[in-house]
Amino acid sequence: MNKSILVVGATGLQGRAVTKRLLADGWRVRALTRDPDAAPARALEAAGARTVFGDMEDVATLIAAAEGAYGVFSVQPTVGSPGTAPGFAADDEVRWGVNVAEAAHAAGVRHFVFTSVAGAGRHDSEVLPLNVASKWRIEQHITKLGLPATILRPVSFMENYTGGYHLRDGTLATAFDPGVRQQVIAVDDLGLFTARAFAGPREWLGRTIDLAGDELTPIEIAAAIAEAIGRPLPNVQLPIEVIRQAGEDFAYAYEWLNERGYRADVSLARRLHPGLMDFRTWLARTGAARIVAFLDAPRAG
């Protein structure tokens, strides 16, 4: 293919997976970065992408990066995302998402893919967690602009179980109810869905879909990880008050997941992508090795 896709958020978890998949499928990829000389940007260049300067705070740089591109993939960090600056808030996330959409509109791109989050469509029936509500606000602006768009709404990523987000002191430590199934998806599968959307505009333009690859209880997740890595990994439920000390919004997000959840249709996602990874398949392919590397890494102090 001689068409270019601008990947916004290219050095993040989703952006790297999308870039990898698009390059494998033959697309030309422009990887947006604020620092083309940094190691993550150089790694994208080595993989075959072309890094371009851009800042989600600066619409002019985004327009320049998107000019002449066939499509734009857009993802923004949410509150609490690794690497966000202290004080990064939902309004910042929304502003960044709106800026990217505005730039894509100004540049006249033919296909805009935005990754939101599952559950965003239930905005009129329940109070959404802050990170879900912010994605919905960006979705609304995309619709207002009339962008030719596909909106993908993934659930939580399996990759959250490969580091300190859920792994603490040799345990799986979360505030999830141990008996409530939590929905997860591999980030590589989000990359595949994105590539399919760009390759199949007749099927995907105008479509909004929640995406999940598996649903398991925390006890089942801990057991699957323990089996895959060959060592015990007890599940520990953190009291919600411990989470509340970090912020009321974080506590409510856990309560929402325990009581309401994402409710994505796993069977629909699997019909669209029969090779969709379940949790055990993901562990066998990449997850277990990453978990072992994290558990065996030396800790400061």
C-alpha positions as CSV (number, residue, x, y, z in Angstrom):
1,M,0.0,0.0,0.0
2,N,1.2,3.5,-0.7
3,K,-1.3,5.1,1.8
4,S,0.0,6.6,5.0
5,I,-1.6,6.4,8.4
6,L,-0.7,8.9,11.1
7,V,-0.5,7.1,14.5
8,V,-1.1,9.5,17.4
9,G,0.2,8.1,20.7
10,A,2.7,5.9,18.7
11,T,5.1,5.4,21.6
12,G,2.4,4.2,24.0
13,L,1.0,0.7,24.5
14,Q,-1.8,0.9,22.0
15,G,0.2,3.0,19.5
16,R,3.1,0.6,19.4
17,A,0.7,-2.3,18.7
18,V,-1.1,-0.4,16.0
19,T,2.1,0.7,14.4
20,K,3.5,-2.9,14.4
21,R,0.3,-4.3,12.8
22,L,0.0,-1.6,10.2
23,L,3.6,-2.0,9.1
24,A,3.1,-5.8,8.9
25,D,0.1,-5.2,6.7
26,G,2.1,-3.0,4.3
27,W,0.9,0.5,5.3
28,R,3.2,3.5,5.5
29,V,3.2,4.7,9.1
30,R,3.9,8.2,10.4
31,A,4.5,7.9,14.1
32,L,3.7,11.1,16.0
33,T,6.2,12.0,18.7
34,R,7.2,15.1,20.7
35,D,10.8,13.8,20.8
36,P,12.0,12.1,17.6
37,D,15.4,11.6,19.2
38,A,14.2,9.6,22.2
39,A,14.7,5.8,22.4
40,P,11.0,4.9,21.9
41,A,10.8,7.0,18.7
42,R,14.1,5.6,17.4
43,A,12.7,2.1,18.0
44,L,9.7,2.9,15.8
45,E,12.0,4.2,13.1
46,A,14.0,1.0,13.2
47,A,10.8,-1.0,12.8
48,G,10.0,0.9,9.6
49,A,7.8,3.8,10.7
50,R,8.6,7.5,9.9
51,T,8.6,9.6,13.0
52,V,7.0,13.0,12.7
53,F,7.0,15.8,15.2
54,G,3.7,16.7,16.9
55,D,2.2,17.7,20.2
56,M,-1.4,17.0,21.2
57,E,-1.5,20.5,22.8
58,D,-0.6,22.1,19.5
59,V,-3.2,21.7,16.7
60,A,-1.0,23.3,14.1
61,T,1.7,20.6,14.6
62,L,-1.0,17.9,14.4
63,I,-2.4,19.3,11.1
64,A,1.1,19.4,9.6
65,A,1.7,15.8,10.6
66,A,-1.7,14.7,9.2
67,E,-1.5,16.5,5.8
68,G,-1.7,14.0,3.0
69,A,-2.3,11.0,5.2
70,Y,-5.1,8.6,4.3
71,G,-6.0,8.0,7.9
72,V,-5.3,8.9,11.5
73,F,-5.3,6.6,14.5
74,S,-6.0,8.5,17.8
75,V,-5.5,7.5,21.4
76,Q,-4.9,9.6,24.5
77,P,-3.7,8.8,27.9
78,T,-6.3,8.8,30.6
79,V,-6.0,9.9,34.2
80,G,-3.6,7.6,36.0
81,S,-1.9,6.3,32.8
82,P,1.8,5.6,33.2
83,G,4.0,8.5,32.1
84,T,1.4,11.2,32.4
85,A,2.5,14.4,34.1
86,P,1.5,15.1,37.7
87,G,-1.9,16.8,37.6
88,F,-2.9,15.4,34.3
89,A,-6.7,15.5,34.4
90,A,-9.7,14.4,32.4
91,D,-10.1,17.8,30.8
92,D,-6.5,17.5,29.5
93,E,-7.3,14.1,27.9
94,V,-10.5,15.5,26.3
95,R,-8.6,18.6,25.0
96,W,-6.0,16.4,23.4
97,G,-8.5,14.1,21.8
98,V,-10.5,17.1,20.5
99,N,-7.3,18.6,19.1
100,V,-6.4,15.5,17.2
101,A,-9.9,15.2,15.8
102,E,-9.9,18.8,14.7
103,A,-6.5,18.4,13.0
104,A,-7.7,15.3,11.1
105,H,-10.8,17.2,10.0
106,A,-8.7,20.2,8.9
107,A,-6.3,17.9,7.0
108,G,-9.2,16.1,5.2
109,V,-8.2,12.6,6.2
110,R,-10.5,9.9,4.8
111,H,-10.6,7.5,7.8
112,F,-10.2,8.3,11.5
113,V,-10.0,5.5,14.0
114,F,-10.4,6.5,17.7
115,T,-9.9,4.1,20.6
116,S,-12.4,4.9,23.3
117,V,-13.3,2.4,26.1
118,A,-16.1,-0.1,26.5
119,G,-19.2,1.2,28.3
120,A,-18.9,4.7,26.9
121,G,-22.2,4.3,25.1
122,R,-24.1,3.9,28.4
123,H,-23.6,7.5,29.2
124,D,-27.3,8.2,29.4
125,S,-28.2,5.4,31.6
126,E,-25.6,5.5,34.4
127,V,-22.9,7.5,36.0
128,L,-19.7,6.6,34.2
129,P,-16.2,6.5,35.7
130,L,-14.1,9.5,34.9
131,N,-11.9,7.7,32.4
132,V,-15.0,6.4,30.5
133,A,-16.8,9.7,30.6
134,S,-13.8,11.5,29.1
135,K,-13.6,9.1,26.2
136,W,-17.4,9.6,25.6
137,R,-16.8,13.4,25.4
138,I,-14.2,12.9,22.7
139,E,-16.5,10.6,20.8
140,Q,-19.2,13.3,20.9
141,H,-16.8,15.8,19.3
142,I,-15.8,13.3,16.5
143,T,-19.5,12.9,15.7
144,K,-20.1,16.7,15.8
145,L,-17.3,17.2,13.3
146,G,-18.7,14.6,10.9
147,L,-15.4,12.8,10.6
148,P,-15.4,9.6,8.6
149,A,-14.7,7.5,11.6
150,T,-14.5,4.1,13.3
151,I,-14.7,4.1,17.1
152,L,-13.2,1.0,18.8
153,R,-14.0,0.6,22.5
154,P,-11.7,-1.9,24.1
155,V,-12.0,-3.2,27.6
156,S,-9.0,-3.5,30.0
157,F,-5.8,-4.7,28.5
158,M,-4.3,-8.1,29.4
159,E,-1.0,-6.2,29.5
160,N,-2.1,-4.6,32.8
161,Y,-1.2,-7.9,34.4
162,T,2.5,-7.7,33.4
163,G,3.7,-5.1,35.9
164,G,3.1,-3.1,39.0
165,Y,-0.4,-2.0,38.0
166,H,-1.8,-5.4,39.3
167,L,1.3,-7.3,40.5
168,R,2.5,-6.5,44.0
169,D,4.9,-8.4,46.3
170,G,4.4,-11.7,44.4
171,T,0.6,-11.5,44.4
172,L,-2.2,-10.4,42.1
173,A,-3.4,-7.4,44.1
174,T,-6.5,-5.5,43.0
175,A,-9.8,-4.2,44.4
176,F,-11.8,-6.4,42.1
177,D,-14.4,-8.6,43.7
178,P,-12.8,-12.1,43.4
179,G,-16.1,-13.6,42.2
180,V,-16.9,-11.1,39.5
181,R,-15.7,-11.7,35.9
182,Q,-13.6,-8.9,34.5
183,Q,-13.3,-8.4,30.7
184,V,-9.8,-8.2,29.1
185,I,-8.3,-8.0,25.6
186,A,-4.8,-8.3,24.3
187,V,-3.4,-5.0,22.9
188,D,-2.1,-6.8,19.8
189,D,-5.7,-7.7,19.0
190,L,-6.7,-4.0,19.3
191,G,-3.9,-3.4,16.7
192,L,-5.4,-6.0,14.4
193,F,-8.9,-4.6,14.7
194,T,-7.5,-1.1,13.9
195,A,-5.7,-2.4,10.8
196,R,-8.8,-4.2,9.6
197,A,-10.8,-1.0,10.0
198,F,-8.4,0.9,7.8
199,A,-8.3,-1.9,5.2
200,G,-12.1,-2.3,5.1
201,P,-13.7,1.1,5.1
202,R,-17.0,-0.1,3.6
203,E,-17.4,-2.4,6.6
204,W,-15.9,-0.2,9.3
205,L,-16.6,3.4,8.5
206,G,-19.4,4.7,10.8
207,R,-19.1,1.7,13.1
208,T,-18.7,1.8,16.9
209,I,-18.0,-1.5,18.7
210,D,-17.0,-2.6,22.2
211,L,-14.2,-5.2,22.1
212,A,-13.3,-7.9,24.6
213,G,-11.3,-11.1,24.2
214,D,-12.0,-12.9,27.4
215,E,-13.8,-12.6,30.8
216,L,-12.4,-14.2,34.0
217,T,-12.6,-13.7,37.7
218,P,-9.5,-12.5,39.5
219,I,-9.1,-15.9,41.0
220,E,-9.2,-17.5,37.5
221,I,-6.7,-14.9,36.3
222,A,-4.3,-15.6,39.1
223,A,-4.6,-19.3,38.6
224,A,-3.9,-19.0,34.9
225,I,-0.9,-16.8,35.5
226,A,0.5,-19.2,38.1
227,E,0.1,-22.1,35.8
228,A,1.8,-20.3,32.9
229,I,4.8,-19.0,34.9
230,G,5.2,-22.2,37.1
231,R,5.0,-20.5,40.5
232,P,2.3,-19.5,42.9
233,L,0.5,-16.2,42.5
234,P,-2.1,-15.7,45.2
235,N,-5.0,-13.3,44.5
236,V,-5.4,-10.6,47.1
237,Q,-8.4,-8.3,47.2
238,L,-7.4,-4.8,48.3
239,P,-10.0,-2.9,50.4
240,I,-11.7,-0.3,48.4
241,E,-10.8,2.3,51.0
242,V,-7.1,1.7,50.2
243,I,-7.9,2.7,46.6
244,R,-10.0,5.6,47.8
245,Q,-6.9,7.1,49.5
246,A,-5.4,7.5,46.0
247,G,-8.6,9.3,44.8
248,E,-12.4,9.0,44.8
249,D,-12.4,8.6,41.0
250,F,-10.1,5.5,41.2
251,A,-12.3,4.0,43.8
252,Y,-15.5,4.6,41.8
253,A,-13.9,3.0,38.7
254,Y,-13.3,-0.2,40.7
255,E,-16.8,-0.1,42.1
256,W,-18.3,0.4,38.6
257,L,-16.3,-2.6,37.3
258,N,-17.4,-4.8,40.2
259,E,-21.1,-3.8,40.0
260,R,-21.7,-2.9,36.3
261,G,-18.7,-3.8,34.2
262,Y,-17.9,-3.2,30.6
263,R,-20.5,-5.7,29.1
264,A,-18.8,-6.1,25.8
265,D,-19.9,-9.0,23.6
266,V,-17.0,-11.4,23.5
267,S,-18.7,-13.7,21.0
268,L,-19.3,-10.8,18.5
269,A,-15.6,-9.8,18.7
270,R,-14.6,-13.4,18.1
271,R,-16.9,-13.6,15.1
272,L,-15.2,-10.6,13.6
273,H,-11.8,-12.0,14.5
274,P,-11.8,-15.8,15.0
275,G,-8.1,-15.6,16.0
276,L,-8.9,-13.3,19.0
277,M,-6.7,-14.3,21.9
278,D,-8.2,-15.5,25.2
279,F,-6.2,-14.9,28.3
280,R,-4.4,-18.3,28.3
281,T,-3.4,-17.9,24.7
282,W,-2.0,-14.5,25.4
283,L,0.0,-15.8,28.3
284,A,1.5,-18.6,26.2
285,R,2.4,-16.1,23.4
286,T,3.8,-13.1,25.2
287,G,2.2,-12.5,28.6
288,A,4.0,-15.2,30.8
289,A,7.4,-14.1,29.7
290,R,6.7,-10.5,30.4
291,I,5.3,-11.4,33.8
292,V,8.3,-13.5,34.8
293,A,10.6,-10.7,33.6
294,F,8.8,-8.2,35.9
295,L,8.7,-10.6,38.9
296,D,12.4,-11.4,38.6
297,A,13.6,-7.8,38.0
298,P,15.7,-6.4,40.9
299,R,13.8,-3.8,42.9
300,A,15.3,-0.6,44.2
301,G,15.8,-0.6,48.0
